[in-house]
């Protein structure tokens, strides 16, 4: 069965086994399928298809990033009214919030690295019941747990990551990596990987089966600390080394770009915006418009407030579609920060066939 056929499965049907097992429905996210057509205005990277949360636009059957003004899906999950709206979205890919089901995602590049992780899991957790996600013949694995209390900040598992090398690895070989999927992040629990392989669970260590029976191991940050210490000790004992480690900031957190320079000349930002008018043809919902405003603020950086009137002229060119008072409300709501990175707007431009930064990247090449 090819990816096109698989992606006709509706999101509601794809989430049914998880909900039947008792996993909270609001912890399940729609993931843009691997064969999705990307919206020209919504922010979604082609390399993220199949693994990143997505929003479906029935008008033109395209996908963009999952966004809703004043709501953080990666932290608070999917409200009931949104679940009804998402029910028939055509994707077999389901994401699970690390807030509820934290996980250790092992991007092992070899069977030796996979076996190392398995040995350390045994050392750190003994005979605990841990769900194991597999994908085709890949040595990569994901090991899922249950949060001790997803609503208690003291018990939320913190996301973190590290990379490492084994003694037999060549210097030029890709580094193995481990990501702890905790609060503010998600992992794909069902559907199709971009390689065409299905995400599956080991029958003995199936996520839904273990959760349904109340057997899934519950963990806290102390358990992850114990795993990391055991992993480091085992790795160094065989002559390997940790090559990078980070605590992992919460994804989806608000960031303030007001002290950074614009990503490129301000006039180029507005030249690009002129080619994507703020109207119903380009922005189906108000949430899409607010997401675009966040990208504009991030791109303008320290010039955002100075250029407010010009942004408003773009936003309220059709005052019926976007009254000036509505623009003011949306713009002011972003004063404390935005949930997009610096180059979010440039990616949106490129998806729409607008290369506003080309003259800077190819300055010596002429027009």
N, C-alpha and C positions, 0 to 999 in steps of 0.2 A: 504494500500500500504506500503510495507516495505522499509527500508532505501536503500537496494541494488537497488530496482527499481527506487526510486526517484533519486539516484545519476547518472543515465544515462542521465539526463537532461543536455544539454550542457550549458556552462557558458554564451554564447551569448544569448540563449533563456531565461536564468534565469535573465539576466540584462535588458531585453527588456522593462518591465513595468517601470523601473526606468528611463531609457533613454527617453522613450516616455513622461514621466512626466516632462522632462527637467533637471533632475539631471545630472550633468556633467559625461560623460562616464569615464573620467580618475579618478573619485572619487570612482569607483566601483572595488572591489578587489575579485579575486577568492579565495574561502575558501576551504581548504581540506575537503572533505566530511567525514561523520562519519564512513563510511565503507571503507575508503582508506587504501591501503597497503602502509606502510611507506618505503621509499627508505633506503637502507642500508648505504648510505653515506651522504644523506642530513639531515639537522637538523630539525626535527619535532617531537614533543612529542605526544605520543598516547593520552594523556589526552587533547590535544589541537585540536584533530580532530573535525570538525564541527564548530570550532570557530576561528581558526587561518589562516591567508593567506597561501596559498600553491602553489607550482609549480608542474605541472604534467609532468611525463616523459613517453612519448609514447613508448619508447623502451621496457620498462618492466612493463608499467601500474602501476607505483608507484608514490608516492607524497613525496615531501620534502618541507622545508620552502621556501617561496617566496623570491628570492634573485637575484639581478643583480648588477654586479660590477659598482661602481661609480653612483649608483642610489638608492635612498631611497623611496621605494613604499609607506611607511607609511606617508611620508611627501609630496612627489611630485606626488603621484598617478601613474596611469598606462599609459605610452605613447601609441600613436596610433599604432605603429608597434607591440607592445606587445599585444594590444587588439586583433589584427588580429590573432596572434599566439595562444592566449588563447581561441578563439571563441568556439572551439569544446571540450575543456577540460570537462570531465564528472563530473560536480558538480552542484547541485541545490543551493548551499550556496553562498550568495553574501554578501560581506562586504562593508560598506560605511565609508569613511574617516570622522573623526571628524573635520577635517579642514573645510569641507563644511557643514556637518550636525552634529553639536555637540549634545550631548545627556546626559541625566541624567539616569544612569543605576541603578535601585533599586533592589538590591538582598535582598528583604524582605523575612524573614523566616516564617512570619505569616500574616494572614489577618489584624491583628491589626497594624502591621508595614506598610503594604500596604496602609491602610486607613490614617495613619499618613502622609505619603509622599503625598498622594492625597490632604489632607487638606492644607499642606504647599504650594503645587503647586498653589492651588487656592489663597492662601494668597499672594504669591510672584508674580503671573502672571495674576491673575484675570480671565477674560474670554478669554484669549489668546488662539489661536488655536495651540495645541501641539499634535504631532503624538504620538500614544500609541501602543507599541509592546507588544503582549501577547504570552504566550506559554502554551498551554494546560490549566490545572487547577492550575498551579503554581501561588502563590501570587507575583512572581517576575514580574517586568515591566520595560520597557525602554521607556523614554519620549524624543522624538527627536525634535530639533529646526533647524533653519537655521542660518548660520553664517552671520553676518552683512556684512563682506567683507573678504572672505577667503584668498585674496592676500595681505591684509594689516596686517603686524605684530601687529599693535596696536589693531586690532579687533579680533585676533585669540583667541579662548577660550582655556584657560589653563586647562590641565587635572589635576584632584585632586581626592582624595577619603577620606572617613571616615567610621568608623564603630560605632555602637551604640547598646545600650540595652534599652529595655522597662522595667518599674518597675515590671511587672509580669514575666519577663524572669528569668528562673533558672540560677544560676551562671555557670552551665556547658552547657547551651544551646548555640548553634551557634550564633555568633553576626550577626546582620543585617548589611548590607554594602551598601554604595552608591558610585558609581564611576561616575565622570564627564568625559565623553569621548570627548576630545578636540583635539587640534592640535597634530599630531604625533601618534594618536591612531585610532582604527576603531571598529565598532560593526557589528554584523551579522543582516542583514535586511531581508533576505529570506533564505529558505532552511529548513534543518532538524537538530534538537538538538540531542545530543547523547542519550537522553532519548527516542527518537523515535517520540517525538511531533514536529509539525511544528512551525516555527516562523511565527506568523500572526500579522496583524494590526487590531485594532478595526475599524470596518467599518465606524464609525462616525469620527474617528481620524486617517485615513489612511495616511501614509507618502506620497505616490505618489499623492493621491487625493489633499491633502492640498498643496503640493509643486506645482502641476500643476496649481492650482487656485491662487497661490501667497498668500496664507493665512497663511502659516507656520510662527510661531513667530520667529523673528530674535533677537538674543541675543549677549551680550558681556560678558566680565568677571565681569562687574558691576552687571549684572543680576544674575550670579552665586553667587556672594558675598551676594546679597540680599536674595537669596534662602537659602544659608547656615545660615545666621543670623536668618531668620525666622524659619528655621528648628530647630536650637539650642534652640531658645526661646520656641518653642512649646514643644520640647522634655523635656526640664528641667521643664516646667510648669506642666507636667503630672508625673514628678518623674523619668524620664529616664536620660541617660547620654551618651555623646560622649565618646567612649572608645579609639579611635585612629583617628588621622587626619594627612594627608600628602598633600603637594602641588602637588605631582605627576610630576616627571621629564618626559621629552619627550621621549617616547619609540623610539628606533631606533637611538638614538644619539650615536656619537662615544665616546668610552671609552678607556682610556689608562691604560693597566694593567702592564706597564713596571716596576712598583715599587713593584709588588706583587711576592711572591715566586711561583714557578711552582705548579700546582695542585697536582702532585705527582712526583716521581723520573723521571728525564729526560729520563733515559734509557727505562722506561716503555712507555713513550710517543712514542719513536721511534720504540720500539717493536710492538706497535699497528699499527703505520703507515706502517711498513713493510708488514702488512697483508692486507693493502688497497693500492696497488700500484697506482700511478698517471698515469692512462691510460684511453683510451676511454671506456673500460668496466665499470669503476667505476665512471668516471666523464664525463657525456654526453656533458656538455657545459663548456666554460671557466668561466662562472659565478659561477658554482658549485665548480670549482677548487679554485677560489679566496675566496669563502665563507669558504672552507676548510682551506686555508691559514690563514684567520682571526681567525678561531677556534684554529689553532696551536699556533698562536702568543699569544692568550689569555691564553692558557694552559701553555705555557712556561714562561709567565710573564717576570720577570727580566732576565731570561736566553735566551730570544728570539734572541737577537743580537749575543750572544756568540755562539749559536747553528745554526746560519744562514747557514753555509756551510753544516751542516748535513741535514737541511731542504731542501736545494737546491739539495743535492744528492738524496733525496727521490723524489722531484718534477721533476727533470730533468733526472731521470734514463733512460727515453726514450727521448733523445734530439730532436727528430722529433716532438713528441707530445707536449713537453714543452721545447723549447730552453732555455738555461741559461739566455739569455737576456730578455726573456719574464718573467721568474721567477723574475729577478731583478726588472723589472718594477712593477710587482704585489706586491712584498714584500715591496718595497719602498713606494708604494701608501698607505700602511697601517701604516706608521710611526706615523701619527698624532693620530691614534686610530682605534678601530674596533667596529663593531655594534653587537657584540655577548658577552655573559656573560662568566665568568671564566670557567665554566664546559661544555661549548658547545662541545668541542672535546670528552669529556668522554661520553656524550650522543650519539654522532655519533659512538663511539666505541661500546657501548652497543647495539645500533641498528644493528650493523654489527656482533654481537655475540663475541665481543672482550672485555674482562673484565680486562683491564690493571691495574686497581686499586685494584683488588681483594686481592692481597697479603698484601696490607696495611689495608684493611677493615677486613680481616680475618687472621690477622698475626699469631694467635695461632692455626690455624686450619690445618696447613700443606699445601701440594700442592693442 
